[in-house]
Amino acid sequence: MNPNQDTIQIRDPVHGTIHVSPDELKVVDSPVYQRLRGIKQLGFTEFSFPGATHTRYAHSLGAAQMAGQMFDGIFPLGASILSDADRRRLRQVVRLAMLLHDIGHPPLSHASECAMPLRKHLGLSCFSDEEQEQQASHEDYTIHLILNSELGNLIRNRFGSIGVEPEDICQLISGRFPERGDSFKCEGVDFGPLLNQMISGEMDADRMDYLPRDSYYAGVSYGQFDEDWLINNLSYHVLDGRAYLALSHRAIFAFEDFLLSRYHMFVSVYYHHTTVAFDNMLIRYYQEAADEVPFPTDPQQYLEFDDIALWNILRRSSNRWARRIVDRNVYRRVLDFGGEHKHFDFAGLQRALKEKNVDYFADEARGVLSRYYRSAAAGNPIFVLNKTMDQVSPIDEYAKVFERYAQPARITRLYCEPDQLKLARSLIRDFPLDPQPDLPL
């Protein structure tokens, strides 16, 4: 797609102008995609950062824009190994995968996934019998909506002529359709691994959008990085007939900054103590009142299940957790500390709280700088190209940030009912720790 010809221009506060083709606009205008207007990107985060009310609708448009820019950086028009037809087809499938990657998201937050039905109720044949008995995820709902709603036929009608099928998009999003892998092979090279890294990898189009977007709307600076320099230094490396994402050695520091921006956003925004408290209360609501929120499995009914629908259910509910969420009567932090704290008797403190009939819940998260080692082990490494020295190296051998942040940032918190906060904190004195854990105000 030539961004200057036959495209619709959408103004965006993060990327400036987002270009969408007329065929892509039909996808955007579909009821399946329009549902994302009613799904906030950061769930309960607006209770900590009032500006963070942006939607997955805007995020997905931005992610598609980033996917196109990444593709153009790797495969410049007129100077690519790909034929014009293959280039157009692969670029389109990457943009569509990024545009649609979030359409299955449930209302309010990832916490709502705990209430999703078993996979077998979605009517998807891409899972084994054992997998069918497991709980569905938002990614499974995304596949469900692409294949089993009107969206599938729309994609076939609009993009089938250039060789793009709904299953190709699902393959890039989930990897669940390996039989479609041959569609990503061109000129004897399998570009599937590279395209997959652009959709869901260490340096993907998803992060390229949500980090600066979430940072912008939350009013913080942690999610900023040198987007242009990274994209302009992207390339690929072929190993054993498979193409993988590569980066010029000149952009290593920009890559490290990119990783750190996500790490800092996790610690400061995504895992903010207030958001965590609301997420935990929502989970407990689902556990106690599962019958009040039957997750729709019919695609048409799911289109009506957004944040507003769930808020209406919560407002009508008499469940104690629903009432707390609606009234913003959030549980308060008793304890908040990072690190392992091996010498702190956390289990003992919880026993003491139970003995005093303190109503509490605990939460622990491990913020990791990178999941690269896991993806590399699965066969999707990132390479660094030094054309001056004619050298190619795996990025973990080149970027020292992996070594500096090898250990996850562990955050442990304990919350209790507000009226019992003073009692709960008084019990901590019986479980000394040097240094003392943070006792938030």
Sequence and secondary structure as in RCSB ss.txt:
>XXXX:A:sequence
MNPNQDTIQIRDPVHGTIHVSPDELKVVDSPVYQRLRGIKQLGFTEFSFPGATHTRYAHSLGAAQMAGQMFDGIF
PLGASILSDADRRRLRQVVRLAMLLHDIGHPPLSHASECAMPLRKHLGLSCFSDEEQEQQASHEDYTIHLILNSE
LGNLIRNRFGSIGVEPEDICQLISGRFPERGDSFKCEGVDFGPLLNQMISGEMDADRMDYLPRDSYYAGVSYGQF
DEDWLINNLSYHVLDGRAYLALSHRAIFAFEDFLLSRYHMFVSVYYHHTTVAFDNMLIRYYQEAADEVPFPTDPQ
QYLEFDDIALWNILRRSSNRWARRIVDRNVYRRVLDFGGEHKHFDFAGLQRALKEKNVDYFADEARGVLSRYYRS
AAAGNPIFVLNKTMDQVSPIDEYAKVFERYAQPARITRLYCEPDQLKLARSLIRDFPLDPQPDLPL
>XXXX:A:secstr
  TTSS EEEEETTTEEEEE HHHHHHHTSHHHHGGGGSBTTGGGGGTSTT   BHHHHHHHHHHHHHHHHHHHS
 TTSSSS HHHHHHHHHHHHHHHHHTTTT  SSSGGGGGG  BGGGGT SSS HHHHTSB  HHHHHHHHHHHSH
HHHHHHHHHGGGT  HHHHHHHHH   GGGGGGGEETTEE HHHHHHHHSSTT HHHHHHHHHHHHHHT STT  
 HHHHHHTEEEEEETTEEEEEEEGGGHHHHHHHHHHHHHHIIIIIT HHHHHHHHHHHHHHHH GGG     SHH
HHTT SHHHHHHHHHH   HHHHHHHHT   EEEEEEES  TTS HHHHHHHHHHTT  EEEEEEEE S  HHHH
HHTT   EEEETTTTEEEEHHHH THHHHT S EEEEEEEE GGGHHHHHHHGGGS  SS  B   
